[in-house]
Amino acid sequence: MREIKSNENLIEKRSRVPVVALSPDVVTRDSATEKIVSLARKKNGGYVCFSTVHMVMESFDDPEFAAKVNAADLIVTDGMPLVWMQKLQGAESATRVRANDLMIHLCETAAKNDLTVGFYGGRQEVIDSILERAKKELPNLQIVYAFSPPFRPLSPEEDAQITAEINIAAPDLLFMGLGCPKQENWMAAHKDRLKAVMLGVGASFDFYAGNVRESPEWMGNLGLEWLFRLMQEPKRLWRRYLILNPRFITLAAMQLLGLKKFEEKRIERGLKRIQADRKKRV
């Protein structure tokens, strides 16, 4: 395990362990919550990614996407194969933090600490179900923004309008339900335009809304959540799991055996590219 400096001012050190193309943080639910709340209090924006095998493989196949994820303020490990990879490299404290669990915990924390939240993504009926459940279970939660964007690329004018509306609403935490890799690309593109801390929680919108069942905890602990989701949505997810999973196993084995190094130069190039892009926009 090694220390990597943070993506923006290169001052804060983070405990990260590489998994093929990504370098997820070693965190617990409580330490992740503390970090995210601290970011929100600063009002400088930022974004959080939840790493899975799918995200690792998207990053391996697309170095530019890998750069965006590795430049996140926090990369939470939301997949047991990634936790196992971290543990095999000496990070004994590595644990899985599920996106849906952390989203709910952050909403509970926000309700108790006068933080506001927003939801961006998903179908309108999903947004409606989220708002209805949150109102019942967390009556003190301040939801200041909720929007279901069109399922197509936004025009520059639409993007500017949505960005302005989010800034006017000023959520401290903005949960993103666009799915990987769309939500990570969106967060990276808007990091310097929003003061909210964005969290790419993806399918957590559907889980929380109750229209998609979340896998039993025992299956998740055994690394079998992919099988549960595949049985639920075979047409949409077969490629992701039946093709990407074997590739991940091969690449992970090569990393552990020292046959191939993926991550170090990729992170360095990625950080430089992100920082150069931000300077151009200033």
C-alpha positions in Angstrom: 0.0 0.0 0.0 1.3 3.5 -0.8 0.4 7.1 -0.3 -0.8 9.1 -3.3 -1.3 12.9 -3.1 -4.7 14.3 -3.9 -5.7 15.4 -7.3 -5.9 19.2 -7.0 -3.4 20.9 -4.7 -1.2 17.8 -4.1 -1.1 18.5 -0.4 -3.5 16.0 1.2 -2.2 12.4 1.3 -4.5 9.5 0.8 -4.2 5.8 1.4 -4.8 4.2 -2.0 -4.1 0.7 -3.4 -4.0 0.1 -7.1 -6.4 -2.3 -8.8 -5.4 -2.6 -12.5 -6.2 0.8 -14.0 -7.6 2.4 -10.9 -6.3 3.4 -7.5 -9.2 3.2 -5.0 -8.9 4.6 -1.5 -8.9 2.3 1.5 -11.9 3.6 3.5 -14.7 2.6 5.9 -18.2 3.9 5.8 -17.4 6.3 8.7 -14.1 7.5 7.3 -15.7 8.1 3.8 -18.5 10.0 5.5 -16.1 12.2 7.4 -14.1 13.0 4.3 -17.2 13.8 2.2 -18.8 16.0 4.9 -15.5 17.8 5.2 -15.4 18.4 1.5 -19.0 19.7 1.6 -18.3 22.1 4.4 -15.5 23.7 2.2 -18.0 24.7 -0.5 -15.4 24.1 -3.2 -17.1 21.2 -5.0 -15.5 17.9 -5.7 -16.6 14.4 -6.7 -16.7 10.8 -5.4 -16.5 7.6 -7.4 -17.6 4.2 -6.4 -15.3 1.6 -7.9 -16.4 -1.8 -9.2 -15.1 -4.3 -11.7 -17.1 -2.6 -14.4 -15.5 0.7 -13.6 -12.0 -0.8 -13.5 -12.5 -2.3 -17.0 -14.0 0.9 -18.4 -10.9 2.6 -17.1 -8.5 0.0 -18.5 -10.1 0.3 -22.0 -10.3 4.1 -21.9 -7.2 5.8 -20.4 -9.0 9.2 -20.5 -11.8 7.8 -18.4 -9.3 6.3 -16.0 -7.7 9.8 -15.6 -11.1 11.3 -14.6 -11.8 8.6 -12.1 -8.4 8.7 -10.6 -8.6 12.4 -10.3 -11.7 12.1 -8.0 -11.5 13.5 -4.5 -12.4 10.0 -3.2 -12.7 6.6 -4.8 -14.7 4.3 -2.6 -14.4 0.5 -3.1 -17.9 -0.8 -3.9 -17.0 -4.3 -5.1 -15.6 -7.3 -3.2 -13.1 -8.3 -6.0 -11.5 -4.9 -5.5 -11.4 -5.3 -1.7 -9.7 -8.7 -2.2 -7.2 -7.1 -4.5 -6.4 -4.4 -1.9 -6.1 -7.0 0.9 -3.8 -9.2 -1.2 -1.5 -6.2 -1.5 -1.3 -5.6 2.2 -4.2 -3.3 3.0 -5.7 -5.5 5.8 -8.2 -2.8 6.7 -9.8 -2.7 3.2 -13.5 -3.0 3.4 -16.4 -2.8 0.9 -18.6 0.3 1.2 -21.8 -0.1 -0.9 -22.9 3.0 -2.7 -26.5 2.7 -1.6 -25.5 2.2 2.0 -23.3 5.2 2.0 -25.9 7.3 0.2 -28.5 6.5 2.8 -26.0 7.1 5.6 -25.0 10.4 4.1 -28.6 11.5 3.9 -29.1 10.6 7.6 -25.9 12.5 8.4 -27.1 15.5 6.3 -30.4 15.6 8.1 -28.7 15.8 11.5 -26.0 18.3 10.5 -28.0 20.9 8.5 -26.5 19.8 5.1 -28.7 19.9 2.0 -28.8 17.3 -0.7 -29.9 17.0 -4.3 -30.6 14.2 -6.8 -29.7 14.3 -10.5 -30.4 11.4 -12.9 -32.8 8.5 -13.3 -36.3 8.5 -14.7 -38.9 10.9 -13.3 -40.8 8.1 -11.6 -37.6 7.0 -9.9 -36.9 10.6 -8.6 -40.5 10.7 -7.4 -40.1 7.5 -5.5 -36.9 8.7 -3.9 -38.5 11.9 -2.7 -41.5 10.0 -1.3 -39.4 7.5 0.6 -37.0 10.2 1.9 -39.9 12.3 3.1 -41.3 9.4 5.1 -38.0 8.1 6.5 -36.0 11.3 6.8 -38.5 14.2 7.4 -35.7 16.6 8.4 -33.7 16.0 5.3 -33.4 19.1 3.2 -33.8 18.1 -0.5 -33.2 21.3 -2.4 -32.8 19.9 -5.9 -34.1 16.9 -7.8 -34.1 16.5 -11.6 -34.5 13.8 -14.2 -32.4 14.9 -17.3 -33.3 13.8 -20.8 -31.8 10.5 -21.9 -29.7 12.1 -24.6 -26.7 14.4 -24.8 -27.5 17.8 -23.5 -27.0 20.8 -25.7 -24.6 23.5 -24.4 -27.5 25.7 -23.6 -29.3 22.9 -21.6 -26.1 22.1 -19.7 -25.5 25.7 -18.8 -29.1 26.0 -17.6 -28.9 22.9 -15.5 -25.6 23.9 -14.0 -27.0 27.3 -13.1 -30.1 25.7 -11.5 -27.9 23.4 -9.4 -25.8 26.3 -8.2 -28.9 28.4 -7.3 -30.4 25.5 -5.4 -26.9 25.0 -3.8 -27.1 21.4 -2.5 -24.1 20.4 -0.3 -24.3 16.9 -1.6 -25.4 16.0 -5.1 -26.2 12.3 -5.7 -25.7 11.3 -9.4 -27.8 8.5 -10.9 -26.6 8.5 -14.5 -24.7 5.2 -14.4 -21.1 4.4 -15.2 -19.3 5.9 -17.2 -21.8 8.7 -17.9 -21.9 10.0 -14.4 -18.2 10.0 -13.9 -17.7 11.9 -17.1 -20.3 14.4 -16.1 -18.8 14.9 -12.6 -15.3 15.5 -14.0 -16.6 18.0 -16.5 -18.5 20.0 -13.8 -16.1 19.8 -10.9 -15.0 23.4 -11.4 -18.5 24.7 -12.2 -20.4 23.4 -9.1 -19.9 23.9 -5.4 -21.7 20.7 -4.5 -19.8 17.5 -3.7 -21.0 15.1 -6.4 -21.4 11.4 -5.7 -21.8 8.9 -8.6 -24.1 6.3 -6.9 -25.6 5.0 -10.1 -28.0 2.1 -9.5 -28.5 3.3 -5.9 -31.3 5.5 -7.3 -33.2 2.4 -8.4 -32.4 0.5 -5.2 -33.6 3.3 -3.0 -36.7 3.9 -5.1 -37.6 0.2 -4.7 -38.0 -0.7 -8.4 -34.9 -2.8 -8.5 -34.0 -5.3 -5.8 -30.5 -5.1 -4.2 -28.6 -8.3 -3.8 -28.6 -10.0 -0.4 -25.6 -9.0 1.8 -24.3 -12.6 1.8 -24.0 -12.6 -2.0 -22.2 -9.3 -2.0 -19.8 -10.5 0.6 -19.0 -13.5 -1.6 -18.5 -11.3 -4.6 -21.6 -12.6 -6.3 -23.6 -9.4 -6.5 -22.9 -9.5 -10.3 -24.7 -12.8 -10.6 -27.8 -11.5 -8.7 -28.0 -8.4 -11.0 -27.4 -10.5 -14.1 -30.4 -12.7 -13.2 -32.5 -9.6 -12.8 -31.4 -7.8 -16.0 -29.8 -10.3 -18.3 -30.3 -8.4 -21.6 -28.7 -5.3 -20.3 -25.9 -6.7 -18.2 -24.7 -9.9 -19.9 -21.9 -8.2 -21.7 -20.7 -6.3 -18.7 -20.4 -9.4 -16.5 -19.8 -12.4 -18.9 -17.1 -10.6 -20.9 -15.6 -8.0 -18.5 -15.4 -10.2 -15.5 -13.0 -12.8 -17.0 -10.9 -10.1 -18.4 -10.6 -8.5 -15.0 -9.6 -11.8 -13.4 -6.8 -12.2 -16.0 -5.5 -8.6 -15.6 -5.8 -8.8 -11.8 -3.7 -12.0 -11.7 -1.1 -10.4 -13.9 -0.8 -7.5 -11.6 -0.5 -9.6 -8.5 2.1 -11.9 -10.1 4.1 -8.8 -11.2 3.7 -9.7 -14.9 2.3 -6.3 -15.8 2.1 -2.8 -14.2 -0.9 -0.8 -15.1 -1.5 2.0 -12.8 1.4 4.3 -11.8 2.2 6.1 -15.0 -1.5 6.2 -15.9 -2.3 8.1 -12.7 0.5 10.5 -13.2 -0.5 11.2 -16.8 -4.1 11.4 -15.8 -3.5 14.0 -13.1 -1.4 16.1 -15.4 -4.1 16.0 -18.1 -6.9 16.9 -15.7 -4.9 19.8 -14.3 -4.0 21.0 -17.8 -7.6 20.9 -18.9 -8.6 23.0 -15.8 -6.0 25.6 -16.5 -7.3 26.0 -20.0 -10.8 26.7 -18.6 -9.6 29.3 -16.2 
